[in-house]
Amino acid sequence: MEETLDTLAKYGYIILFLYSFGGGFVALLAGSVLSFMGKMDISLVIFISSMGNFIGSQCLFFFARYQKQEVLRQLQKHRRKIALVRHWLKKYGSIVIFIQKYIYAVKSFVPIVMGVGQYPPLKFSVYNLFASFLWGASIGLGAYFLGEVFVQTFYALQDHPYLFPVFGIILLACLFILVDRFARKKH
């Protein structure tokens, strides 16, 4: 176990940056918990994951801006998500850049839709920078301060491996209930 943690700490910053390029929620959680355990530095974890997230969103935005035809062709499969993002942009405006960092199913589509559209690149870059650091700080510090809970849960599951499927089923059931309630309120 200690050897695995040392390896993660050694290559963790590189993994964190690359994983944050495409979202990075799980890597940010892991890096924050490793920081709690003294294996990584929380300020570096937040900075690196935020920069990775920022650069990833920038790449999506500018790729969509300069490769519109290819992007539009690929987006045909995701019409519902694109319509949802466009609706949010009309309804909420630039705040969507901040909100999308936390929503798994659409976070890649927001920079793409904004890039294909007429959203100003400088404005997107500034908002994206602040949104990326807000995301990194909120998730990173939250996981850091809840590090003891994560570590104790991990050790409990490691000591009692039969609890892992039970824990997973409970977690999935809770997620299903939340999604179901959210869907009912929507209608």
C-alpha positions in Angstrom: 0.0 0.0 0.0 2.7 2.4 1.0 4.6 1.7 -2.3 1.5 2.4 -4.3 1.0 5.7 -2.5 4.7 6.7 -3.1 4.4 5.9 -6.8 1.2 8.0 -7.0 2.8 10.8 -5.2 5.9 10.6 -7.5 3.9 10.7 -10.8 0.7 12.2 -9.3 1.2 15.7 -10.6 1.7 14.6 -14.2 -1.3 12.3 -14.0 -3.3 15.0 -12.3 -2.5 17.5 -15.1 -3.2 15.1 -17.9 -6.4 13.8 -16.3 -7.6 17.3 -15.6 -7.3 18.1 -19.3 -10.6 16.2 -19.8 -12.4 17.0 -16.6 -10.3 15.6 -13.8 -12.8 15.3 -10.9 -11.5 11.9 -9.7 -7.8 12.8 -10.1 -8.5 16.1 -8.1 -10.2 14.1 -5.4 -7.3 11.6 -5.3 -4.7 14.3 -5.3 -6.4 16.1 -2.5 -6.7 13.0 -0.3 -3.0 12.3 -1.0 -2.3 15.8 0.1 -4.2 15.2 3.3 -2.0 12.1 3.9 1.1 14.2 3.4 2.1 12.7 0.0 1.4 15.7 -2.2 1.1 19.5 -1.7 -2.6 20.7 -1.8 -1.7 24.1 -3.3 0.1 22.4 -6.2 -2.7 19.9 -6.6 -5.2 22.7 -6.9 -3.0 24.8 -9.2 -2.1 21.9 -11.5 -5.6 20.5 -11.8 -7.0 24.0 -12.4 -4.5 24.7 -15.1 -5.1 21.3 -16.8 -8.8 22.0 -16.7 -8.4 25.5 -18.1 -6.1 24.4 -20.9 -8.4 21.5 -21.8 -11.5 23.8 -22.1 -9.5 26.3 -24.1 -8.4 23.6 -26.5 -12.1 22.5 -27.0 -13.2 26.1 -27.5 -10.5 27.0 -30.1 -10.8 23.6 -31.8 -14.5 24.2 -32.2 -13.9 27.8 -33.4 -11.4 26.9 -36.1 -12.7 23.5 -37.1 -16.5 24.3 -37.2 -17.5 22.0 -40.0 -15.8 18.9 -38.5 -17.1 19.7 -35.0 -20.7 20.3 -36.3 -20.6 16.9 -38.1 -19.5 15.1 -35.0 -22.1 16.9 -32.8 -25.0 15.5 -34.8 -25.0 12.5 -32.5 -25.4 14.7 -29.4 -28.3 17.0 -30.4 -30.0 16.8 -27.1 -27.0 17.8 -25.1 -26.2 20.6 -27.6 -29.8 21.9 -27.3 -29.6 21.8 -23.5 -26.3 23.8 -23.5 -27.8 26.4 -25.9 -30.8 26.7 -23.7 -28.7 27.2 -20.6 -26.5 29.8 -22.5 -29.6 31.8 -23.5 -31.2 31.5 -20.0 -28.1 32.0 -17.7 -25.4 33.5 -20.0 -21.8 33.4 -19.0 -22.5 31.8 -15.6 -22.8 28.5 -17.5 -19.0 28.5 -17.8 -18.8 28.2 -14.0 -21.6 25.7 -13.6 -20.5 23.3 -16.3 -17.3 22.5 -14.5 -19.4 20.5 -12.0 -21.8 18.7 -14.4 -20.4 15.5 -15.8 -22.6 14.9 -18.9 -22.2 18.4 -20.5 -18.9 19.9 -19.3 -17.2 19.1 -22.6 -20.0 20.5 -24.7 -20.1 24.0 -23.2 -16.7 25.2 -24.6 -17.5 23.5 -27.9 -20.9 25.1 -28.3 -19.4 28.5 -27.3 -16.5 28.0 -29.7 -18.8 27.2 -32.6 -21.0 30.2 -31.7 -20.0 33.8 -31.7 -18.8 33.9 -28.0 -15.8 36.3 -27.7 -12.6 34.2 -27.2 -11.1 36.7 -24.7 -14.2 36.7 -22.6 -14.4 32.9 -22.6 -10.7 32.7 -21.6 -11.1 35.0 -18.7 -14.3 33.4 -17.4 -12.8 29.9 -18.0 -9.7 30.8 -16.0 -11.7 31.9 -13.0 -14.1 29.0 -13.3 -11.2 26.5 -13.5 -9.6 27.8 -10.3 -12.9 28.0 -8.5 -13.6 24.4 -9.5 -10.1 23.3 -8.4 -10.2 25.1 -5.1 -13.7 24.1 -4.1 -13.4 20.4 -5.0 -9.7 20.2 -3.9 -10.2 21.9 -0.5 -13.4 20.0 0.1 -11.7 16.7 -0.5 -8.7 17.8 1.5 -10.8 18.7 4.6 -12.8 15.4 4.2 -9.6 13.5 3.7 -10.0 11.6 7.0 -13.4 10.4 5.9 -12.0 9.1 2.6 -9.0 7.4 4.2 -11.1 5.7 6.9 -13.7 4.5 4.2 -10.9 3.2 2.1 -9.3 1.3 5.0 -12.7 -0.1 6.1 -13.3 -1.4 2.6 -9.8 -2.8 2.3 -10.2 -4.6 5.6 -13.7 -5.9 4.7 -13.7 -6.4 0.9 -17.2 -7.9 1.0 -18.5 -4.4 1.9 -17.2 -2.9 -1.3 -20.1 -4.3 -3.5 -22.6 -3.3 -0.7 -21.1 0.2 -0.6 -21.2 0.5 -4.4 -24.9 -0.6 -4.5 -25.9 1.9 -1.8 -24.0 4.6 -3.6 -25.7 3.8 -6.9 -29.1 3.6 -5.3 -28.6 7.0 -3.7 -27.5 8.4 -7.1 -30.6 6.8 -8.8 -32.9 8.3 -6.2 -31.4 11.8 -6.6 -31.6 11.7 -10.4 -35.2 10.4 -10.1 -36.3 13.2 -7.7 -34.6 15.8 -9.9 -36.3 14.4 -13.0 -39.7 14.5 -11.2 -39.3 18.1 -10.1 -38.5 19.1 -13.6 -41.8 17.8 -14.9 
